[in-house]
Amino acid sequence: MKNLKTKLLIVAMMLVVIMNVHSQTLDEIIEKNTQAIGGKEIIKSITSIYIENTIEVMGNESASTTIILNGKGIKTKSDVNGQSLIQCYTNKGGWMINPMAGSSDPAVMTKDEYKNGESRINVSESFMDYASKGNKVEFLGKEKFQNSDAFKIKVIMPDSVAIIYFIDASSYYVVQTMMNVEMMGQKMDVISKFNDYQKTDFGFVLPKTTTVNYGEQFSLGIKLKKAEFNKPVDQTIFDFGNLK
């Protein structure tokens, strides 16, 4: 009996050590990612970002603008084949105009649609200051990604939405994210890949190109054209149906 208790105590102590090592490794990865994209001081100084992109879908290019008011809202407007597509998320809810779904009128997002993009209202990644955001983070180890190694981090948000981040083990940039979402009544895996990171004049680092695959349905390419920081934002642009 005494030997059994001793063995159990040793196993318990080993588990504690393993958990502490994983926690330390996870915190180190998050810290190095934070430093790689500009550092916590710069990230926390960002109040807003104005972004201009070019989007390519099925061989067709279109212009897109995104305005982020950090922690308050994000609004993306795209011109797709002469039709205006709008997605707007705030810290209270979301709405959209999606002609692809058969209507050019603004519509309130469903709970699932809102959950798919609510994390985007924050400039920082979901794993930065994750505890204060109410998120849970798991370290899933390291694996080969393309021609290098990548750390895998799983973030589970309060509404149970989970995002898996792949962080390059050399640059500590996020090179891929994966999440399972529901779009127009269908569940699918959305995989985003990020390339060609460059430091802006503000000091914040952004990917110049992004590729997003929506299951086997379609994919789109995004090219960053312009990024401006801390411009004043009229919060009424996030109001339901506001086309500005």
C-alpha positions in Angstrom: 0.0 0.0 0.0 2.8 2.4 0.9 4.6 1.7 -2.4 1.3 2.3 -4.3 0.9 5.7 -2.5 4.5 6.6 -3.3 4.1 5.7 -7.0 0.8 7.8 -7.2 2.5 10.7 -5.6 5.4 10.5 -8.1 3.0 10.3 -11.0 1.0 13.3 -9.7 4.2 15.4 -9.3 5.2 14.5 -12.9 1.9 15.6 -14.2 2.2 19.0 -12.4 5.7 19.4 -13.9 4.4 18.6 -17.4 1.5 21.0 -17.0 3.8 23.8 -15.8 6.2 23.2 -18.8 3.3 23.4 -21.2 2.0 26.5 -19.6 5.4 28.1 -19.7 5.9 27.2 -23.3 2.4 28.5 -24.2 3.1 31.8 -22.5 6.5 32.1 -24.2 5.0 31.5 -27.6 2.3 34.1 -27.0 4.8 36.6 -25.8 7.1 36.0 -28.8 4.2 36.4 -31.2 3.2 39.7 -29.5 6.8 41.0 -29.9 7.0 39.8 -33.5 3.9 41.8 -34.6 5.0 45.0 -32.9 5.0 44.5 -29.1 2.3 45.0 -26.5 2.9 48.7 -26.2 2.2 49.4 -29.8 -0.7 47.0 -29.9 -2.4 48.6 -26.9 -1.9 52.0 -28.4 -4.0 51.2 -31.5 -7.5 52.7 -31.3 -8.5 52.1 -34.9 -7.3 50.7 -38.2 -8.5 51.8 -41.7 -7.6 49.1 -44.3 -7.9 49.0 -48.1 -7.7 45.6 -49.8 -8.0 44.0 -53.2 -10.1 40.8 -53.1 -10.0 38.1 -55.8 -12.8 35.6 -56.0 -13.1 33.1 -58.9 -10.7 35.2 -61.0 -12.6 38.5 -60.4 -11.0 41.3 -58.5 -12.8 43.8 -56.3 -12.1 46.6 -53.9 -12.7 46.3 -50.2 -12.4 48.6 -47.1 -12.3 47.6 -43.5 -12.6 49.9 -40.5 -11.8 48.5 -37.0 -12.6 50.5 -33.9 -10.7 48.5 -31.4 -12.9 46.6 -29.0 -16.1 48.3 -30.4 -16.7 47.2 -33.9 -15.4 46.2 -37.4 -17.1 46.9 -40.7 -16.1 45.6 -44.1 -17.5 46.9 -47.4 -16.7 45.1 -50.6 -17.8 45.7 -54.2 -18.5 42.3 -55.8 -19.5 42.3 -59.4 -21.1 45.7 -59.0 -23.0 44.8 -55.8 -22.2 46.1 -52.4 -21.5 43.5 -49.7 -21.3 44.6 -46.1 -20.4 42.8 -42.9 -20.6 44.6 -39.6 -19.7 43.2 -36.1 -19.9 45.2 -32.9 -19.5 44.3 -29.2 -23.3 44.0 -29.1 -24.3 42.2 -32.3 -23.9 42.1 -36.0 -25.7 42.8 -39.3 -24.9 42.4 -43.0 -26.0 43.1 -46.6 -25.3 40.0 -48.7 -26.7 40.1 -52.3 -25.2 36.6 -52.8 -27.9 35.4 -50.4 -30.6 36.9 -52.6 -31.3 40.2 -50.8 -29.8 43.7 -50.9 -31.5 44.7 -47.7 -29.6 44.9 -44.4 -30.3 41.9 -42.1 -29.5 41.1 -38.5 -26.9 38.3 -38.2 -28.0 35.0 -36.7 -26.3 34.0 -33.5 -24.0 31.6 -35.4 -23.1 34.2 -38.0 -22.2 36.7 -35.3 -20.1 34.1 -33.5 -18.1 33.5 -36.7 -16.6 37.0 -36.7 -17.1 38.7 -33.3 -13.4 38.2 -32.3 -12.4 40.5 -35.2 -13.5 43.6 -33.3 -10.2 43.3 -31.3 -6.9 44.3 -32.9 -5.0 41.7 -30.9 -5.3 38.0 -31.5 -7.7 36.0 -29.4 -4.8 34.4 -27.4 -3.2 37.7 -26.4 -4.5 38.6 -22.9 -6.8 35.6 -23.3 -7.7 35.4 -19.6 -9.1 39.0 -19.5 -11.1 38.2 -22.6 -12.6 35.1 -21.0 -11.0 32.8 -23.5 -9.4 29.4 -22.7 -6.2 28.5 -24.5 -4.7 25.0 -25.1 -1.2 24.2 -26.4 -1.5 21.4 -29.0 2.2 20.9 -29.6 4.3 21.4 -32.7 4.0 20.0 -36.2 5.3 20.5 -39.7 3.6 23.3 -41.7 4.7 23.8 -45.3 8.5 24.0 -45.1 8.9 24.8 -41.4 7.7 23.9 -37.9 4.6 25.6 -36.4 3.2 25.7 -32.9 -0.5 24.9 -32.6 -2.7 26.8 -30.1 -6.4 26.3 -29.6 -8.5 29.2 -28.4 -12.0 28.5 -27.0 -14.1 31.6 -26.6 -16.9 32.1 -24.0 -19.5 31.3 -26.7 -17.7 28.0 -27.4 -16.3 29.1 -30.7 -12.9 27.5 -31.2 -10.0 28.8 -33.4 -6.8 26.8 -34.0 -3.7 29.0 -34.6 -0.6 27.8 -36.4 2.4 30.0 -35.3 5.7 29.7 -37.2 8.3 28.4 -34.9 11.0 30.8 -36.3 9.2 34.1 -37.1 6.4 33.6 -34.5 3.9 35.0 -37.0 0.5 33.4 -37.3 0.6 31.5 -40.6 -2.7 29.8 -40.5 -6.0 29.7 -38.6 -8.7 27.0 -38.7 -12.3 27.2 -37.4 -15.5 25.4 -38.0 -18.4 27.8 -38.8 -22.0 27.7 -40.0 -22.8 29.7 -43.2 -26.2 29.8 -44.8 -27.2 26.7 -42.8 -24.1 24.7 -43.7 -21.2 23.7 -41.4 -17.8 24.1 -42.9 -14.1 24.5 -42.0 -12.7 27.9 -42.8 -8.9 27.9 -43.3 -7.0 31.2 -43.5 -3.4 31.4 -44.6 -1.2 34.5 -44.0 1.9 35.4 -45.9 4.4 38.2 -46.5 4.3 39.9 -43.2 5.5 43.5 -43.3 5.9 46.2 -40.7 3.8 49.3 -41.2 5.0 52.9 -40.6 3.1 52.7 -37.3 5.2 49.7 -36.2 2.4 47.1 -36.3 3.1 44.1 -38.6 0.4 42.9 -41.0 0.3 40.1 -43.7 0.3 41.5 -47.2 -1.5 38.5 -48.6 -4.2 36.3 -47.1 -6.0 33.3 -48.6 -9.3 32.1 -47.1 -10.8 28.7 -48.0 -14.5 28.1 -47.2 -14.6 24.4 -47.1 -14.9 23.1 -50.6 -17.3 25.8 -51.6 -15.0 28.6 -52.7 -11.8 30.6 -51.8 -10.8 34.2 -51.9 -7.5 36.0 -52.0 -6.9 39.2 -50.1 -4.1 41.7 -50.9 -3.3 44.5 -48.5 -3.1 47.9 -50.3 -3.2 50.4 -47.4 -3.4 50.6 -43.6 -3.8 53.7 -41.5 -3.9 53.8 -37.8 -5.7 55.8 -35.1 -7.9 57.8 -37.5 -11.1 59.2 -35.9 -14.0 56.9 -36.4 -17.7 57.9 -36.4 -19.3 55.1 -34.4 -22.6 55.6 -36.2 -21.1 53.7 -39.2 -21.8 50.6 -37.2 -25.5 51.4 -36.8 -27.9 48.9 -38.4 -28.3 49.7 -42.1 -25.7 52.5 -42.3 -24.2 52.3 -45.8 -21.2 54.6 -45.1 
